[in-house]
Amino acid sequence: MAFHYNLLTLQNYVALNFTAVVKFLKKSDKKIGGNLRQDYVAAMVELPFYRCQALGELVEDTEKTFRLLEGAPAAAAAKAEQVSIPAQQQPQVSIPVQQPAAVGSN
């Protein structure tokens, strides 16, 4: 259970870290008058740390293993996979990729 909790905590940390960097860059761009955020975010989402697909798959695999270890029948395990887990237990991490603003629009 501690491993699963640590995975979820790491998922939350990745999302929080990304949000903090984007907010910092937004304020920086506003004060400096530059446009660092767009380029930096595009490069940042390519980094392995921010690719949450592997982490999400690891969380799902861990949950499946727990169900098997708990001795849940196959039908109950299949049903559990179809039931959505509340956001408090399994956060959904999505990293928004901001599209460039249209030229001449403010």
Steps between C-alpha positions, in 0.01 A plus 500: 500500500786739572636448148163589348471805723849611397410463132191717548705755692754509218219550246370795701851644533554488123174688439570755773855558380382555141230743613750696710747533212227612259371761747854627565565533127166676447583761764852531366374555146256762625768695691775469240274524198653190347359168389709237678203297615401368161844367405586377848173309547537340157849379594396404853223259397757301303700424816454150648402643840193664351393204289234364731391212280759259642421609854126460441556152359708409803219615731247292304726193503550537874125521559444188289767315697339602831166367382660169404686474830182572694345195338225687322316278252565576134149637450532738795841615376360567153209692649737702720694606190179641350408699810664840510717566802425829680743785429623496862630146458639516148581846370478553129811677383469692181760742384345777295693602192423859429452592137660817370273803501370611164704784349334835556246380759500637854 
